[in-house]
């Protein structure tokens, strides 16, 4: 087995839009080792989020291969990809993607429901994760009753629900003020110190400075890593 948790081999991604072929990634090669903290930076439209979606098994490459823990994900079925996402990968998004009608505990529970974890165990783990991100007194609040930073902390707790080894974060501080950004990035740093691999897309150089390595992408190509 290799020590790479993610290996992207000669990946191209082309979207079909209104009969036109729009290339977004070209000949991408990228290796990320276990327990690395990597930031991906580049201009808007450079392909950062598309690359993250491919690594997260939310999309498929047009050509090339992507390995997660030595498993070639390129030709897996939708169900097989869902199993990898559910067991190995936690997602954190810029817009939080929380369900407005559910309180913090219920939002954190959701990934565990899909893994058929018993209800009482789900609730206990959700409470523990919310305490870990400093929200022990906000567990019963719905997203509309929380600040942006608090909502992102709920999102991080949800990403950790199934104990993934890889955390993918797409502009996780993009909607936050400086204080909330620093709080969120300290949480990511602690998660990295606990042994998780973190791959983070950001426009913000101050956010990227928390990472061990910065990968730069322009016009769908990696220009430094």
C-alpha positions in Angstrom: 0.0 0.0 0.0 1.2 3.5 -0.7 1.3 6.3 1.8 -1.0 8.4 -0.4 -4.5 8.9 0.8 -5.4 10.7 -2.5 -3.8 10.2 -5.9 -5.1 12.0 -9.0 -3.5 10.7 -12.2 -3.7 12.6 -15.4 -7.2 13.7 -14.8 -9.2 15.8 -17.3 -12.7 17.1 -16.7 -14.9 18.5 -19.5 -18.5 19.7 -19.0 -21.1 19.7 -21.8 -23.0 23.0 -21.7 -25.6 23.7 -24.4 -23.8 21.5 -26.9 -20.4 23.0 -26.1 -17.5 21.2 -24.5 -16.1 23.3 -21.6 -12.8 22.0 -20.2 -12.3 22.8 -16.5 -9.3 20.5 -15.6 -6.5 19.4 -17.8 -3.8 16.7 -17.1 -4.0 17.1 -13.4 -1.6 15.0 -11.3 -1.7 15.3 -7.6 -0.6 13.1 -4.7 -1.6 13.8 -1.1 -0.2 11.8 1.7 -2.0 10.6 4.8 -2.3 13.2 7.5 -1.3 16.1 5.3 -3.0 19.5 5.5 -3.2 20.9 2.0 -4.6 24.2 0.7 -5.7 24.6 -2.9 -5.6 28.2 -4.2 -6.3 29.8 -7.5 -8.5 32.4 -9.3 -12.2 32.1 -9.6 -13.1 29.6 -12.3 -9.6 27.9 -12.2 -11.0 24.5 -11.3 -10.4 24.3 -7.6 -13.9 23.3 -6.6 -14.2 20.9 -9.6 -11.0 19.2 -8.4 -12.4 18.9 -4.8 -15.6 17.5 -6.1 -13.7 14.8 -8.0 -11.6 13.9 -5.0 -14.8 13.7 -2.9 -16.4 11.3 -5.3 -19.2 13.8 -5.9 -18.3 13.8 -9.6 -16.3 11.7 -12.1 -13.4 12.6 -14.2 -13.8 12.7 -18.0 -10.5 10.8 -18.3 -7.8 9.8 -15.9 -8.0 8.1 -12.5 -8.5 9.1 -8.9 -7.5 6.8 -6.1 -8.8 7.1 -2.5 -6.8 4.9 -0.1 -5.5 2.9 -3.1 -9.0 2.3 -4.4 -9.5 3.4 -8.0 -12.8 5.3 -7.8 -13.0 6.2 -11.5 -15.3 3.3 -12.6 -17.1 2.6 -9.4 -20.9 2.5 -9.3 -22.9 5.3 -7.7 -23.6 3.1 -4.7 -19.9 2.3 -4.3 -19.0 6.0 -4.5 -21.6 6.8 -1.9 -20.1 4.2 0.5 -16.6 5.8 0.1 -18.1 9.3 0.8 -20.0 8.0 3.8 -17.1 6.2 5.4 -14.0 8.0 4.5 -14.8 11.6 3.6 -16.3 14.6 5.5 -17.5 17.7 3.7 -17.5 21.3 4.8 -19.0 23.9 2.5 -18.9 27.7 2.3 -22.7 28.0 2.6 -22.8 25.4 5.4 -25.6 23.3 3.7 -27.5 22.9 7.0 -31.2 22.0 7.0 -33.1 25.1 8.3 -35.9 23.1 9.9 -33.5 21.0 12.1 -31.6 22.0 15.2 -27.9 21.5 15.5 -28.1 18.0 16.9 -30.4 16.8 14.2 -28.1 18.3 11.5 -25.1 16.6 12.9 -27.0 13.3 13.1 -27.9 13.2 9.4 -24.8 11.4 8.0 -25.1 8.8 10.7 -28.7 8.0 9.7 -27.5 7.1 6.2 -25.0 4.7 7.9 -27.8 3.2 9.9 -26.3 4.0 13.3 -28.9 3.5 16.1 -30.7 6.6 17.2 -29.4 6.8 20.8 -25.8 6.4 19.6 -26.4 9.1 17.0 -27.6 11.6 19.5 -24.8 10.9 21.9 -22.2 11.3 19.2 -23.8 14.5 17.9 -23.7 16.0 21.3 -20.1 15.1 21.8 -19.1 16.5 18.5 -20.9 19.8 19.1 -19.2 20.1 22.5 -15.9 19.5 20.8 -16.5 22.5 18.5 -17.6 24.7 21.4 -21.4 24.6 20.9 -22.5 22.8 24.0 -25.0 25.6 24.8 -26.3 25.9 21.2 -27.3 22.3 20.5 -31.0 22.9 20.3 -30.8 26.0 18.1 -31.7 26.0 14.4 -29.3 27.4 11.8 -31.3 30.7 11.6 -30.6 31.2 15.3 -26.9 30.8 14.9 -24.1 33.1 13.7 -22.2 32.3 10.6 -19.2 31.0 12.6 -21.5 28.9 14.7 -23.2 27.4 11.6 -19.8 26.5 10.2 -18.9 24.8 13.5 -22.1 22.7 13.2 -21.1 21.9 9.6 -17.7 20.7 10.8 -19.3 18.6 13.5 -21.6 17.1 10.9 -18.5 16.4 8.7 -17.0 14.4 11.6 -20.1 12.3 12.3 -18.9 9.1 10.7 -15.3 9.5 11.8 -13.8 10.2 8.3 -10.1 10.1 7.8 -10.3 12.9 5.1 -11.9 16.3 5.5 -12.7 18.3 2.3 -13.5 22.0 2.8 -14.6 24.3 0.0 -14.0 27.9 1.0 -15.0 27.2 4.7 -14.2 30.7 5.8 -15.5 32.6 2.8 -18.6 33.9 4.5 -17.0 34.7 7.9 -15.4 37.6 9.6 -11.8 37.6 10.8 -12.6 36.3 14.3 -14.8 33.5 13.1 -12.3 32.6 10.4 -9.6 32.2 13.0 -11.9 30.1 15.2 -12.7 27.8 12.3 -9.1 27.4 11.2 -8.0 26.5 14.7 -10.6 23.7 14.7 -9.2 22.5 11.4 -5.6 22.7 12.8 -6.7 20.6 15.8 -8.3 18.0 13.5 -5.1 17.8 11.5 -3.1 17.4 14.8 -5.4 14.4 15.6 -4.3 12.7 12.4 -6.9 13.6 9.8 -6.0 14.5 6.2 -7.4 18.0 5.3 -7.8 19.4 1.8 -9.1 22.9 1.8 -10.0 25.2 -1.1 -9.6 28.9 -0.3 -9.0 32.4 -1.9 -7.6 33.7 1.4 -3.9 33.5 1.8 -4.3 33.9 5.6 -6.5 30.8 5.6 -4.0 28.9 3.4 -1.2 29.7 5.9 -2.6 27.1 8.3 -1.8 24.4 5.8 1.4 22.5 5.4 1.4 22.8 1.6 -0.3 25.1 -0.9 -1.2 23.8 -4.3 -1.9 26.5 -7.0 -4.2 25.9 -9.9 -4.8 28.2 -12.9 -6.9 27.5 -16.0 -7.5 24.0 -14.9 -3.8 23.1 -14.5 -1.7 22.7 -11.4 1.1 25.3 -11.6 2.8 24.6 -8.3 2.4 22.1 -5.5 
